Structures are given as C-alpha cells and as structure tokens.
C-alpha cells in the first residue's frame, strides 16, 4: 500500500478501477432479485445516503490531514531559510578567518538543502549524506572559537537553530497520512459503490454508476498528491531557500 499511495497517479487508477468493479458487482447482485417495492427502495436510499455522508466526512477529514502536513512542510522550509540566513549574518561576530569558513560552509549547506526539496530520484541518499557531513563541519567550525564572549556564543545558538530546523523538516516530510486511513477510505468507498450499483435501477443510464467512482478517484488523487512530498504535482518549492541563495551569492 505504501508504494501505491506514494504514486498519486497509481492511486487514481487503482481507485477508479476497483470502484467501477464494485459498482458492477452491485448491479450484478441487483439483477439476481426482483424489483424493489417503494418502501424497500426508500430504505435502501436512506442507507446509501448515510454511507455517502460517512465517506464524505472521512474524505474531508483526510484532506484536512494532508493539507495540514503540506502547510507544515512549507513552514519548515521558511524556518530553514530564516535560520541559515540569521547564522550567516551572525558569523560576522567571529574573527575573519573563522567567519569566512562558516559562511562558505553555509553556502554549501544551503545548496544541499535546495537539492533536498527539488530532487525526485535516487540521489536523495547522497544528498542526505553530504548534508550530514556539512552539519558536522559547521558544528566543529562554530564550537571551536566559541566561549570567548557572550556575543560570540550567539553563533552557537544560531547554528543550533540551523541544525534543528533541518531535523524538523525531515520529520515533517516523513509525517504522512497513515496507510490505515487510506484502507478505511477505500473500504467505505467500495461499499458505497456496491450499494450504488445495487440501488440504481437497471433501466437507468449505465454511465450513472461510474459518476461516483470518478469523483471519488479524483478526490483520492488530490489527497495523495498533496500528501506525497516528492512524486506529486503539488509539491513544496524551496522559494525562500532559493531566494536566500541568490542573495548570498550576490552579497
């Protein structure tokens, strides 16, 4: 299931295929029995309305979860840019050779953070390894000259913010909608479409049974796209980090 929800287009295809089959199954069950009387048809309508309401609530709740996580990833990108920019300025508090060393490392580190947001292939492991190495070098560079004054100690605090912001970003990118929530949505959606196929009269236009599978598949596609940090169409762009990089390069 993890592979499926990490690829929004596959989620869309899987959903529309299985929900269409579910609707066909309901129609096949309907053909095995006689016509409903009016009261029985009304009762099935009430059950179907309740099921669709439940499905709508769960889809809305799940979309809210996905959008909240997306906003969190955007906020942490902004915090990373602010932390790096602040530490770059605070480096001026150190002696010139040490300050230049820290600024050089921060520029390299900033490039790696931009790559983290824009890379969608197999280079992510290499980027993470380079980022970890630069973090160690940055910490060594800032802790060596520290301790001479309270002002210079600000560089340690700023570097701590830089390193922490990267950890918060990593955690936010791993924070996804639980597979159990996806499973629950699919189960309820399948039940709803079986009921729709069973409820709709065989004399009704055949295409009416496929309206709901298409709509639900589009909703699932949107949720999966927002919740997928790397493989979706709607992704977090490192606008603040890129802007900071351009500013530092022209500084």
C-alpha positions as CSV (number, residue, x, y, z in Angstrom):
1,X,0.0,0.0,0.0
2,X,2.9,2.4,0.7
3,X,4.1,2.1,-2.9
4,X,0.6,2.9,-4.1
5,X,0.0,6.0,-2.0
6,X,3.5,7.3,-2.9
7,X,2.4,7.5,-6.5
8,X,-0.7,9.6,-6.9
9,X,-1.5,8.6,-10.5
10,X,-1.4,4.9,-9.5
11,X,-3.7,5.8,-6.6
12,X,-6.1,7.4,-9.1
13,X,-6.0,4.4,-11.4
14,X,-6.4,1.8,-8.6
15,X,-9.3,3.7,-7.1
16,X,-11.3,4.2,-10.3
17,X,-10.8,0.6,-11.4
18,X,-11.8,-1.0,-8.2
19,X,-14.7,1.3,-7.5
20,X,-16.0,0.7,-11.0
21,X,-15.8,-3.1,-10.4
22,X,-17.6,-2.5,-7.1
23,X,-20.4,-0.7,-8.9
24,X,-20.7,-3.6,-11.4
25,X,-20.8,-6.1,-8.6
26,X,-23.7,-4.2,-7.0
27,X,-25.5,-4.1,-10.4
28,X,-24.9,-7.9,-10.8
29,X,-26.4,-8.5,-7.3
30,X,-29.4,-6.3,-8.2
31,X,-30.2,-8.4,-11.3
32,X,-30.4,-11.6,-9.1
33,X,-33.6,-10.4,-7.4
34,X,-37.0,-8.9,-8.3
35,X,-37.8,-5.2,-8.4
36,X,-37.9,-3.3,-5.1
37,X,-41.2,-2.1,-3.8
38,X,-41.4,1.6,-2.9
39,X,-40.8,1.2,0.8
40,X,-37.8,-1.1,0.3
41,X,-36.3,1.2,-2.3
42,X,-36.7,4.2,0.1
43,X,-35.0,2.2,2.9
44,X,-32.0,1.5,0.7
45,X,-31.9,5.1,-0.3
46,X,-31.6,6.1,3.4
47,X,-28.7,3.6,3.9
48,X,-26.9,4.8,0.8
49,X,-27.2,8.5,1.8
50,X,-25.8,7.6,5.3
51,X,-22.9,5.7,3.7
52,X,-22.1,8.5,1.3
53,X,-22.2,11.1,4.1
54,X,-19.8,9.0,6.1
55,X,-17.5,8.7,3.1
56,X,-17.6,12.4,2.5
57,X,-16.8,13.2,6.2
58,X,-13.8,10.8,6.1
59,X,-12.5,12.2,2.8
60,X,-12.8,15.7,4.2
61,X,-11.0,14.8,7.4
62,X,-8.2,13.0,5.4
63,X,-7.9,16.0,3.1
64,X,-7.5,18.2,6.1
65,X,-4.8,16.0,7.4
66,X,-2.9,16.1,4.1
67,X,-3.3,19.9,3.8
68,X,-2.1,20.4,7.3
69,X,1.1,18.4,6.6
70,X,1.6,20.3,3.4
71,X,1.5,23.6,5.3
72,X,3.8,22.2,7.9
73,X,6.4,21.3,5.2
74,X,6.1,24.9,3.8
75,X,6.5,26.5,7.2
76,X,9.7,24.4,8.0
77,X,11.2,25.4,4.6
78,X,10.7,29.0,5.6
79,X,12.2,28.4,9.0
80,X,15.2,26.7,7.5
81,X,15.8,29.7,5.3
82,X,15.5,32.1,8.2
83,X,17.8,30.1,10.4
84,X,20.5,29.8,7.7
85,X,20.3,33.5,6.9
86,X,20.5,34.5,10.5
87,X,23.5,32.3,11.2
88,X,25.2,33.7,8.0
89,X,24.9,37.2,9.5
90,X,26.0,36.1,13.0
91,X,29.2,34.7,11.5
92,X,30.4,38.3,11.3
93,X,30.7,38.2,15.1
94,X,33.6,35.8,14.8
95,X,37.2,36.5,13.7
96,X,37.5,37.0,9.9
97,X,39.1,33.6,9.0
98,X,36.6,31.6,11.1
99,X,33.7,33.8,9.8
100,X,34.6,33.2,6.2
101,X,34.9,29.4,6.8
102,X,31.4,29.3,8.3
103,X,29.9,31.4,5.5
104,X,31.5,29.1,2.9
105,X,30.1,26.0,4.7
106,X,26.7,27.6,5.0
107,X,26.6,28.4,1.2
108,X,27.4,24.7,0.5
109,X,24.9,23.6,3.1
110,X,22.2,25.8,1.5
111,X,22.8,24.3,-1.9
112,X,22.2,20.8,-0.4
113,X,19.0,21.9,1.3
114,X,17.7,23.2,-2.0
115,X,18.6,19.9,-3.7
116,X,16.7,18.1,-0.9
117,X,13.5,19.9,-1.9
118,X,14.0,19.6,-5.7
119,X,15.4,16.1,-6.1
120,X,12.9,13.3,-7.0
121,X,15.3,10.5,-8.0
122,X,17.8,8.2,-6.3
123,X,20.2,11.0,-5.4
124,X,18.4,11.7,-2.1
125,X,20.7,9.3,-0.1
126,X,23.8,11.1,-1.4
127,X,22.3,14.5,-0.6
128,X,21.4,13.4,3.0
129,X,25.0,12.1,3.5
130,X,26.5,15.3,2.2
131,X,24.1,17.3,4.4
132,X,25.1,15.3,7.5
133,X,28.8,15.8,6.7
134,X,28.3,19.6,6.3
135,X,26.4,19.7,9.6
136,X,29.3,18.1,11.4
137,X,31.8,20.6,9.8
138,X,29.5,23.5,10.6
139,X,29.3,22.5,14.3
140,X,33.0,21.9,14.5
141,X,33.6,25.3,13.0
142,X,31.3,27.2,15.3
143,X,32.2,25.4,18.6
144,X,36.0,25.9,18.2
145,X,36.1,29.6,18.6
146,X,33.2,29.9,21.0
147,X,33.4,30.7,24.6
148,X,35.3,34.0,24.4
149,X,32.3,36.2,24.9
150,X,28.5,36.1,25.2
151,X,28.2,37.8,21.8
152,X,30.2,35.1,20.1
153,X,28.1,32.5,21.9
154,X,25.2,33.7,19.7
155,X,26.8,31.8,16.8
156,X,26.4,28.5,18.7
157,X,22.7,29.3,19.3
158,X,22.2,30.2,15.6
159,X,23.9,27.1,14.4
160,X,21.8,25.0,16.7
161,X,18.7,26.5,15.1
162,X,20.1,25.7,11.6
163,X,20.7,22.0,12.6
164,X,17.3,21.7,14.4
165,X,15.4,23.2,11.5
166,X,16.7,20.5,9.2
167,X,15.6,17.8,11.6
168,X,12.2,19.3,11.9
169,X,11.9,19.3,8.1
170,X,12.9,15.7,7.8
171,X,10.3,14.7,10.4
172,X,7.6,16.7,8.5
173,X,8.4,15.0,5.2
174,X,8.1,11.6,6.9
175,X,4.8,12.6,8.5
176,X,2.3,11.1,6.1
177,X,-1.3,10.0,6.2
178,X,-1.4,6.6,7.9
179,X,-2.0,3.6,5.5
180,X,-4.8,2.5,7.8
181,X,-6.7,5.7,7.0
182,X,-6.3,5.0,3.3
183,X,-7.5,1.5,3.8
184,X,-10.6,2.7,5.7
185,X,-11.4,5.2,2.9
186,X,-11.1,2.5,0.2
187,X,-13.3,0.0,2.2
188,X,-16.1,2.6,2.7
189,X,-15.8,3.8,-0.9
190,X,-16.1,0.2,-2.2
191,X,-19.1,-0.5,0.0
192,X,-20.7,2.8,-1.2
193,X,-20.2,1.9,-4.9
194,X,-21.6,-1.7,-4.4
195,X,-24.7,-0.1,-2.8
196,X,-24.9,2.4,-5.7
197,X,-24.8,-0.4,-8.2
198,X,-27.4,-2.3,-6.3
199,X,-29.7,0.8,-5.7
200,X,-29.7,2.2,-9.3
201,X,-32.3,0.6,-11.5
202,X,-31.1,-1.5,-14.4
203,X,-33.2,0.7,-16.7
204,X,-31.2,3.8,-15.7
205,X,-28.4,5.0,-17.9
206,X,-25.4,2.7,-17.4
207,X,-23.0,5.7,-17.2
208,X,-24.6,6.9,-14.0
209,X,-22.9,4.1,-12.0
210,X,-19.5,5.4,-12.9
211,X,-20.0,9.0,-11.9
212,X,-19.3,8.3,-8.2
213,X,-16.1,6.2,-8.9
214,X,-14.7,9.0,-11.0
215,X,-15.5,11.7,-8.4
216,X,-14.0,9.6,-5.5
217,X,-10.9,8.8,-7.6
218,X,-10.3,12.5,-8.2
219,X,-10.7,13.2,-4.5
220,X,-8.2,10.5,-3.6
221,X,-5.8,11.7,-6.3
222,X,-5.8,15.2,-4.8
223,X,-5.3,13.8,-1.3
224,X,-2.4,11.5,-2.4
225,X,-0.8,14.3,-4.4
226,X,-0.8,16.8,-1.5
227,X,0.4,14.1,0.9
228,X,3.3,12.9,-1.4
229,X,6.2,15.4,-0.9
230,X,8.2,14.2,-4.0
231,X,6.0,12.4,-6.5
232,X,3.0,14.7,-6.6
233,X,2.2,17.6,-8.8
234,X,1.6,19.9,-5.8
235,X,5.0,20.0,-4.0
236,X,6.8,22.3,-1.7
237,X,9.1,24.6,-3.7
238,X,12.1,26.0,-1.8
239,X,11.3,29.5,-2.7
240,X,12.8,31.0,0.4
241,X,15.9,28.9,0.3
242,X,16.4,29.8,-3.4
243,X,15.9,33.5,-2.7
244,X,18.4,33.3,0.2
245,X,20.9,31.6,-2.1
246,X,20.6,34.3,-4.7
247,X,21.0,36.9,-2.0
248,X,24.1,35.3,-0.6
249,X,25.7,34.7,-4.0
250,X,25.3,38.4,-4.8
251,X,26.5,39.5,-1.4
